[in-house]
């Protein structure tokens, strides 16, 4: 039989070239890329799948920093129990995180190690009936003592509240500043707490669901037996929106998803939809590290492209990266990348500027109808 032309050979070869302009995929070389930042730029970025997404995410975070964006880090999941407090502290002190929105649980567990309270590596395949009987709580493969860790940390929180005026309305950022300051004063190892690092750098730390953690539960004691506790979460809505409105560019690193993720993203609709201020038009940069899949609703309905439909991000495609992998793997790599590639930035000390930024927000005309 005569040779038959390959199927599709009648197509114009030049037409394919508009799709073939990307970086050529070559055999990956580890030699010469021993450093994490080089590995990301030269190996992961030259690969595919989530290795390439991780590289794109690291490079996006670098752009946020170098472009001068005001950067929020949101934290869900159990990150501080596995030691991520140290990474958060490094990023805060370098000026690469300007404010934080975290679950209360992450802030509560951050307070164990400054007091050298036991929190150790355990195993996920254990008899939890035996653990409970012996006074040990478990977070997957992390063991935490009831008496020497949890109850001792509760006493730390109540001690910090002794010198904090709860009679006037306050935001969670004010509460966490007081906690950080107190831990810095009396803890044996304050350098182990990222709440201390945030307090020293005047980085606001918010909690989107303050009642959903041991910190919030501890507030029951003064409220029931001593004096009212006027923690007002609406102040958090106002203060985070004021920070976003004040910034020239806004970016976020979302560690996990959950309530902290949307609490940050909602600042844009808060400004435009409710205050009728269209000056921002959505967040400029969006990076999320997650294992959730959108079709199950686990991303809170907020893939970057879907978030565009709500006015939460500026563009459905540009400067948006989702890395579908466990943040326990991806966050240390991305953090090391920016700490290596970027020069430290001057601290914005947004906590000190909150009254000024809120005052500017109040100057907006009251919406009608």
N, C-alpha and C positions, 0 to 999 in steps of 0.2 A: 504494500500500500504506500502511496506517496505520503511524504511527511505532511501531517496536518498542522496548521497554525494553532498556537495556544489559544484557548478560549479567551475572548476579550481583546485579542491582538488588534482588532479593528478600531479600538478606542484610541483617541488622540493622546499620545504619551505626554504631551505638554499639559493636558488638562489635569493629570494626576499630580503635577508638581506643586500645585497650590496646597495640597495636603501633605506634602513630603518635605516641608521646609524646617521641620523640627530638628532637634539635636540628634545626631546619629547615635544609635545604641551600639556600643562596642563592648567587648569583654571587659568586665570590671576588674580593676587592679587595686588590691589592698596595699601593696608595697608603696610606700611614699605617702600614704594617707592614714597614718597611725593615729593622728590627733582627731578628736571628735569633729571639730569644725571642718577639717579637710575631708573626713569620711563623708560628711553630709553633703558638702559641695561637689565632691568629685566622684563619689560612689553612689550614694542614695539618689542624688539629683540626676545621675546618668542612667538610672534604672527605670523601674515602672511600679505600678500598683501603689501600695501605701508607703513603700520606701520613698518613692518620688513625692507623694503627698507630704511626707514628713519633711523632706527637703524644702518643698514649696512653703510649708508652714513656718519653718525656721527662717527662711529668707523673707517671708512676709513680716514676721515679728521684727526682723532687722530693719525693714523699711519703715515700720511704725516708729521705731526708735530714732532712726536717722532723719525721718521727715518731721520729727518734733511733735508727734501725736501725743495727746493726753491718753494714757493707757490704763485701762481697768483690767484686773485679773479676777475672774469669777471662779469659785472653787466649790465643787460638789463632790460627792463620794467621800470615802474615808482616806483623805490624803495625809493629814498630819499624823495619824497613827502609824504610818509607814515611813515617817521621817522627813516628809516634804517641807516641814517648817524651815529647814536649813536652806532649801532652794528658794522658797518664797523670800526669806530674809536677804539672800544674796541679790535677788532681782530688785527688791525694794531699795536696798542700800546703794545699788548701782544707778538708781533713778529710772529703771526700766518698768516699774509698776507705780502708778501715781495714786490709785485707790483700789480697794479690794471689796468684793461682795462675796461672802462665804456663808456656808451653812454654819449654824451655831455649833454643831458637833465638831467641825474642824477647828474652831476657835477653842472650844472646851478641851479637846485632846491636845492642843498645842500647849496647854498650861501644865501638863504632867511633867515633862522633862526638865523645865527650869528648877523644879523642886526635887529632881532625881527620884520621882515616883516611878515605881516599877511598870514598865511597858516593854514586853520582850517578844522575840520571835517564838512562835509556838508551832502548831500544825493544824491544818484544816480538818484532818481525819481523826477526830477525837470523840470521846463520849461527853457530850455537853451536860448530861446529868451529873457526872463526876466533877466537871469543872464548876458547875453552879454550887454543888455541895461543898467544894473547897474554897469558895469565895473568889473565883476567877471568872471574868467576862472575856468573851472572844469576839474579835472582828476578823473573820476568816482565819488567817494564820498568825494573828497578833493576840497575845494574852495580856490582860490588864487586871490588876488586883482590885478587889472591891474596897477593902479597908484602907490599904496603904496608897492607893492611887485615886479612885473615884471619890471616896469620902474626904480624903485630904484635899483634893482639888476643890470640892464644894466649899470647904472651909476657907480656901484662898479667895474664892469669889466673894463670899460673905464678908471676909475681912476687907477686901477692896471697896465694898459698898459702904463700909462704915464712914469713910471720908468723902463720899460722893453724894451730892445733893439730889435726891430723887423726888423732891417735892415739886419741882418745876418740870415742864415737859422737856424731854431730851430724846435725841436720836440714838440709834445703836452705835453710831460713830463716836459719840461722846462717851457712852458706856465703855466701849472697847479701849478708848484712849485712857480712861481712868484705870482700867484693868492693866493695860500695858505699863503705865507709869508705876503702879503699885508693885507689879512683879519685878520691874527694873530695880526698885528700891530694896526689896527684901528677899528675893529668890537667891539661892546659892549659885545658880547658873543661868542668869537672865539671857545670856547669849544664845540659849537653846530655844527661845521663844520668838516666833515671827511677830506676835502681837507687840512684844517689846521693841523689835526693830521698827515696826510701823509707827509706834508711839514716838520713838526717838526721831524718826524722819518726818513726823507729822503727816503720815499717810492715813487718810480715813479708811476705816474698816467697817463695812456695813454687813448686817445680816437681814436677808429678805424675810425670814420667818423666825423672829426672835423667840417665840414661844415653843418652837420645835427643837429644843436642845436642853442640855443640863444647865446651861447658863440661864436660860429663861425660866426653867423650873426652880432654880435657886432664888429667883426674884419673888417667888411665892412667900418666902419666909418674912422679909421685911414688910411685904404688902399685907399679909394676914395679921402679923403680930406687932408691928411697929408703926409703920406709916405708909401712906399710899406711894406707889411707884409709878411715876408718870412717864413711862416709856411710850413714845408716840411714833409708830411706824410710818405715819404720814410724813413726818419730818424727814425720814429716809427717802421717800419718794421725791420730796421737794429738793433735798440737798443733792441727790444724785443727778436730778434733772438740771439743777443749777450748775453743777460741775460740767456737764456735757454742753450746756449752752455757752458757757464761758470759753470752752476750748476752740482753738482754730481747727484742729483735726481730732477725731475721736477713733480710738482703736481698742480692741478687746482681745484678750487671750482667755478662752473659755476652757477651764479644766473640768471635764465632765459637762453636765447640763443642768437639769433640774431648775429649782426656783431661782438660784443666783443668776443663771443664764438669762432668763426672761426678765428678771428685775433690772438688769443692765439694759437689755434691748428695749424695754418699754419706755426708757427715757425719751426716745425720739417721738413716739406717739404722744407721750405726756406733753411734750412741747407743742407739737403741731396739732394733734387732734383735740386736746383739751384746753391748751392755752392759746391756740391759734397763732403760734409763732413758727413760721416756716424758714427760719434762718439757718437751720442745720440740714434738713433734708435727708437724714439717715446717717448711720455710722460709716466712717470711711474705710475701716479695716476690720475684718472679722476672721479670727482663727479659733477653731474648736478642736479639742482632743477628746474623742468619745468612742465608745463601743456601741452606741445606740444606732438603730436603723429607723429611718423616717417612716416607713410604712406601718410600724407598730405604734406610732405616736410617741416614741421614746425621746425624740428630739424636741418635744414640746411644740411641734408644728413649726419649727424654725430652722430648716435648712436655710443657708444664706439666700438662695433664690426665692424661697417662700417668704422669708423675712422681708424681702423687698416689697412684696405685695402689702405688707402692713406698715411700710414706711420706716422699718427698723434699720435697714442698711441702705447705703446710697446707690449701689449698683448690684444687680442680681448676679453678676459674673466677675467683676473686677475686684481684686484685693480681698477675696474670700477664699478660705481654705478650710476644709474639714479633714482631719486625719483620723481615720477609723481604726483606732488601736487603743490599747490600754494606756492611760496617762501615766501609770507607774513606769512605763517604758519610754514614752515619748517626751514627757515633760523634762526629765533630766537632760536628755539629748538636746532638745531645743533651747533650754536654758543655758546649757554649756556653750552652745553655738553663739548665742547673742553676747554672752559674757566674754567670749573670745574675740568675736568679730567687731563689737561695738565699744566705743569709748563711753565711760560713765557719763551720765547726764546730770546737770545741776538738779537738786531736789526741788520739786514744785511746792512742797509743803502746803498742800491743798486744805488740810485741816484748819490751818490758821486763816485761810481765805474764805471759809464757808459763809460766815456772816455777810461778807461783802458780796459774794456771788448770789446768795439768796436775796439780798437787798436789790440787786439788779433784776432778778427774776420778778420781784414784786412790782417793778416799774412797768411791767407789761399791762396793757389795758385789760380790765376784767372782761372775759368773753361773755357774749350775750346770745342766747338761743342755741 
